[in-house]
Amino acid sequence: MNKDITILSIETSCDETACSVVKNGHELLSNIVVSQIDSHKRFGGVVPEVASRHHVESITTVIEEALQQAELTPGDLDAVAVTEGPGLIGALLVGINAAKAFSFAHDLPLIPVHHIAGHIYANQLEEELTFPLMALIVSGGHTELIYMKDHLSFEVIGETRDDAVGEAYDKVARVIGLPYPGGPHIDRLSKEGQDTFNFPRAYLEAGSYDFSFSGLKSAVINSLHNHKQKGLEVNEKDVAASFQHSVVDVLTNKTMQAVEEYKVKELIIAGGVAANSGLRARFEQLTRMQDISLHIPKLKFCTDNAAMIGAAAYQLYLKEHFTGLDLNGRNFIDIEQYMK
């Protein structure tokens, strides 16, 4: 396709209200993100109703700012894209209804985007994807290993059976007494501690690429309770380091086994937990040793944003994967069936 394709994209699946303008799937013209972290901190996690109300308050302004930053008008756009799911239904519906209104008002094609596909394609904002590849998605709601033979071809070979890794981070942080979101605080503390607790590594049955973090979370909580009952002082830095070492061991071991079995030469790490410095460092070390090309987005593209939705939407545009104004939000979408 010779013509430039410029897409305005909207993301409201959780607690970030975001809008972006992306050209040809990789050229970022604007990227606006309004975070709600301060509002949810006092609750120790995201409250769906509060998130939805904040999206309603911000969505119009965020769209206007994205267009202004890109120095474009609606007439310069080729399509509008929006996260269809998975996510919080109330939050998704704010973005979806805004996108539908924008699409109708300006006679633009409407592109529904899978949130996880967005996280994967965040990497394309910096470098072209090379297939076949393996993608590890690690976030507050997702832990998945996805094999891709080509664009928009998703084969889930492993997923969490209980807690997502980001969820485990938040729950452990809360027990330690750290504020929400817990991931960055545990990551910071872990650099100052030692793996003295030697928490369990849940590798599950042989040959499985699934993940489980509920046992690890329980082990941390039980250890802390036992220490307190015995009147022993708890070194929070060592707890953080021990927990992070366990998580990183499991994620990297399973992922590198999958890379070897599927004979890929490119590995992508995506999602909010991809910002974790310990995880990034271990993957950089392992991929360098095995001559695997590693791609991890810049920190601003690891957490939820609309630029990643625009990057994925470009590939969907090329496939003419459009939807009507009856589009609805879905809290679960099977990514393997998404393009079938």
N, C-alpha and C positions, 0 to 999 in steps of 0.2 A: 504494500500500500504506500503510494507516494505522498498522499495528503497527510499533513499533521493532524493528529487526533487529540483534542483537548477536552478533558473530562473534569467536571466538578464533582467531588465525592464527599460523602457525609458519613460520619461514624459516631453512633451513640449507643453502643452495645452495653456499656457499663457506667462508669462514672467520669468519662471524659466526653465533652461536647466538642467535636472536631469537624473541620471542613478544610478541604484542600483542592487545589487545581493542579493537575498533572498532565503534561504533554507527552504523548507517545509512550506512556507507561514508565518513564524514567526521569523525565525532566521536570523538576519540581518548581512550579511558579508561585505557589503559596502554600502555607501549612499553618493553620490556626488551631490551637488546642486550649480549651478551657478546662482546667482540672478542678475536681470537687474534693480533693483530699482533705482540706481543712474542715469541710462540712461533715465528713464521715469519721474523722479522727476520734471525736468524742464517743462514738458508738463502737469503736474498735473494728469497724468493717463497713462495707457498703450497705446502706439501707435503700432498697429498691424504690420505694415511694419518694424518698428525698432525692434520689438520683433523677427520677423522672421529672420532678418539679424544677430542678436546676436546668435540665435539658430544655424544658419549655421556655425558661427565662432567657437562655443563652442562644438558642439555635438560629434565630433570625439575624442577630448581630454577628455571629460567627460566619454565616454565609456571606453577609455583606463585606466583612473584613477580608475574607478569602479572595473575593473578587477584586476588592480594592488593592490588596497586596500584589495580585497577579496583573493588575492594571488592565482588566478585561471587563466586558459587559456580557450579559447572558447570550447576546447574539453572536459572541465569539466562540461559544462552546459547541461541542459536538454531541455531548450526552451528559446525563447526571447519574451518578452511581451512589448506592447506599448499602450499608450493612443490613442484610436480611436476617441474619442470625449466625450462630447461636449467641445468646445473650439474655439480659433481663428484658422480659416482654414489654413492660411499660417504657423502659428506656429506648428500646429498639423502635417502638411505635412513634416516638417523637421524631426521630431522624427519618423514618420511612414516610411519615405523613408530610414532613417538610420537603422531602425529595419528590414525592408525588405531586405536590402543589407546584414546585419549581418546574418539574417536567411538563405538567399540563399548561402552566402559564406561558412557558417559552417554547412549547412544541418540540421538546427534546426527548430522545429515546431514554428509557429508564433501565438501568442495569442493576440487578440484585447481586450482591457479593457475599460470599461465605467469609465469615470473620477469620477463620484459620487460613484460608487461601490468602487473605490480606496479609497476615503475619508472614507467611512464606514469601510473598512477593515484595515485602518491604526490602528484601535483599536486592531486588532488581532496581531500586532507586539509586544504587551505587555501582552495580555491576551486573552484566547479563548472566542469567542462569544458564548453566551447562548441564545437559542431561546425558545419561540418567543421574539422579542425585538422591540423597537421603536428607530428609528434613526432620529435625527434632523441635517440636513446639513445646515450650515450657512457660506456663503463665499461671495466673491465679485460678483459672477455671479449666485449664487443659494441660495434659502431658501426653504427647502422642509422637510416635515415630511414623513418618509418611515417606513412602518410596514413590518417586516421580520418574516415569519414563520420558515424559514430554510435558509441554505446557498444559495445565488444567487436567492432568492425569494424576489422580491421587489414590494410592493404595495404602491403607492404614495397616501397618504390620505390628504395631504395639500401642497400647493406651493404658491409662491408669485404671485400676480396678476399684479405687476408692478415692482418696484425696488427690487433688491435683497438687503438683509440687509447690506452686505459689501459695495455695491454701494452707499447706503444711507449714510453710515459712511463717505465715501470718498467725497461725494458731500457736506455734512454739514461741514466737515473739511475745504474744500476749501473756503466756505463762511466765516468761522471764520478766515481764513488766515493761517491754519495749512498746513504743507507740505504733499505730497503724500508719502506713503499710510496713509490715515487719521485715520484709526481704532486705531492703537496703541497710537496716540497722543490724541485722544478724551478719550480713556480709562484712560490715565495718568491724564489728566486734570480733569476728572470727579471725581476723588478721592479727589480733593481739593475744589469742588464746592457743591452747594445744588440744589435740584430740585425746584427752585423758579419759573420757567416758566410754570410748569405743562402742558407740551405739550400733545396733544391728544393721546389716545391709540386706534388704529384701530382694533377692534375685529371682524368687519364685522357682517354678519347675524348669528343668533343663530345656533349653531351646526356645523359651518364651521371651518375647520382647515387651511383654506387659510390665507395668510398674505398680507398686503398692507403697504408699507412704503412711498409712494409718498406724501400722505397727511401730514405725520409727517415732511417730508423733507420741504414741502411748508410752514408748520407752523413755522419751525425754520427760514427759509429765510424771511418770512413776519415779524416775531417778530424783527429780526435784523434790517430790513429796517425801521420799525416803530420807533424803538429806535433811530436810526440815524437821521431820519427826525425830531424827537422831540428834538434832541440835547442831548439825554440821553446817559450816558456811559454804554457800554455793558460789563458785566462780563463774559468773555469767559469760565471761570471755571464753572459758573452756567449754561451756555448754554450747555456745554458738559455734565454736570451731569444730566440736565433735559432731554436732548436727550437720553442719555444712559438709564436712568430710564424708559423712555417710551418703548424703544426697548426691554429691559430685561423683563419688565412686560408682554408684548405681547408674546414674545417667550416662556417664562416659563409657563405662564398661559395656552396657547394653548397646549403646549407639555405635561404638566402634566394632562390636561383633556384627551388627547389622550392616555396617559399611563394608566389612570384609565378605560377609555371605552374599550380599547383593552386588558385589564387585563394582561399586561406584567410586568415582574419583573426586566427587564434590559433596561436601557436607554443609548443610545450612542449619544454623541455630536461630530460632525465632521466638518471640513472645517476651513478656516482661521480665522473666527470670533469666533471659539471655543477657541481661545487663549485669548479672552477678559476676564479680571479678574473679572469684575462685573457679567458677565454671568455665569462664572464658579462658583463663590461664591454662587450665588442665587440657581443654580441647586444643588450644594452640600448641601445647607440647606434644600431645598424642598425634595430631594430624601432621605435624612437622616430621615426626619420627617415621610415619608411614607414607609420606609423600601424598597426602590427601589435601585437596584444595578446600579451605575452610572459609565460610562467609558468615559473619555475624553483623547485624545492622548497627549503625551508630546508636548510642544510647537513646536518643530522641525518637528513633524508629522502632525500638524494642517494645515500649509500652504502647497502648492503644492510640492510634492517630488515623487521620483520614487519608494521608498520602499513600499509605500501604493499600488502602481500599481503591484508590485511583490507579495504582500500579497493577493490581489484579484486574480491575475493570477494563483496562486497555485490552488484555487478552480476551476477555469476554466480549468486548466490542468487536474484535476481529472475527469472533465466532457468531456475531449477531445474536448474542444471548441476552435478549431484551425481555422485559415483562410489562404487564399492563398496570392500570391504576387500581387493580384489585389486590396488589401486593400486600402481604401481611407479614408481621414479624413471627419468627419461629425460634423458640428457645433451644431447639435441637434440630440440626440438619446433618444427615449422613453425608460427609464430604465425598465419599466414594461414589455416591449416587447423584451428586450435585450436577454433573454435566451429562448424565445419561438420560 
